[in-house]
Amino acid sequence: MDTPKIIIIGAGLGGLECGYLLSKQGFNIIVVEQAPQVGGCLQSFQRKGQRFDTGFHYVGGLGEGEILHQFFAELDLLHLPWIPLDAECFDEIFLDGERFHFANGYDNFTNVLAERFPQQRQNLAQYTEMLRQSQNGLTDFGSFGASSSTETLLNTSAYQYLQQHIHDEKLRKVLSATSLKMDLQSETLPLYIFAQINGTFVQSAWRLRGGGQQIADTLADGIRKNGGAVLTNARVSGFQATDGILSGVVVNGAETFPCDMVISDIHPNALFRLLPEGLLRKRYQQRISGLQNSFGVFTVQLLLKGEGIPYRNRNIFVHEDTEIWRRTDCISDGRPHSIGVHFSVPEEGQSRTRNIDLFMPMAWSEVAQWADGRPMRRGSDYEAFKQQRAAEAIALVEPYIPEIKGNIEEVFTSTPLTYHDYTATHEGSAYGICKDYDHLMSTMLPIRTPVPNLFLTGQNVNFHGVLGVTVTAKMTCEQIISALPTLS
């Protein structure tokens, strides 16, 4: 086989990382993205000269010798302006009126919380050791999940683990309070996902001055420098297939790109609608299409007046009158009880910020009635709904960030509909397909599909978040390389 031509569908983080890694190895890469801008949930947008992120806020494990640092070194992303958060309090939690700090470093994390929960010191030490061990499975890229310790964490309930090992109910809530970055379903969430995400932030926590779009743009530029192509406004409208394998990708209903392999970085439901009839068994499609997706998010971006307010080099999580963990049959009552707050890093040498993002869980059912409308034209009811939710969110955080009162110049909002419209995520799901520790093999999708030259990547496959998607991208590239002899 000549140099294989690989078409990558979707220029989200996973698609771009696959494109960059494979183009570095000499593969002929074309990334096609239906949006006018690459990045997916990394995308940034500008309003009145200020830049706002859509879904990227901070990363963990980026310190030297830590797991994300290793990946980002290979992806040539370490030169970006990464800013470490306050090591003594990278996450500040307000839970039912009380204040708690998360500190970097496993021992430091334990010691700070043990000052508030002295009777739980030993349990906290065991908990942080479990977080430490959860990182070890990520280093074995080729046989992910093969180690017995990782397998145990994957098949264990996160909720049940906390119930059994942390004997103070308030401490269980505190340890879960920053986990708005995952779907905290008490009945299904594997301990590994809970530990892998929280553990990396305990290692170290970082923001990116200038926003997440820089990650996407850097990867896209790298693909082009390596001889590949990244095409925007390029919507995949179908495929050509020959003898049960994909032979071409049709873009915008007109141009066909011949291919030897295809990597899909879009939701499987969207992919299935594009594939030729009969290429995949109905049962396979129905099984995956029937899997539950995680909740969406409602985001409030605040543009502050004048020079803004003093920058806080930490994140804030507010929980009032709420059970942080939820059941799979939970239906949101709409009113925000839990909210995360992220501060945009100011320009170098400045100490104040004009950008603050508030985000909270939101069910698709809250916005489904407007799903058939066109973006920006969904009517006054939808606009009133967003304004009400934004006002409720601001009212919830004002007691903890009093500087914003009377200092808000403009408010921008996004709902699960926004994510659905602009990133093509299924029903605006923020974290992809939900994983179930008790049905792991059916909720974690294989990278290789029944179509021999069709591969999956992205947050729906294994794990979500910057690290989870990056690990999956690495695994997808390894699967591509291992499949070459069988496809030649």
Disulfide bonds with the S-S distance in Angstrom:
none
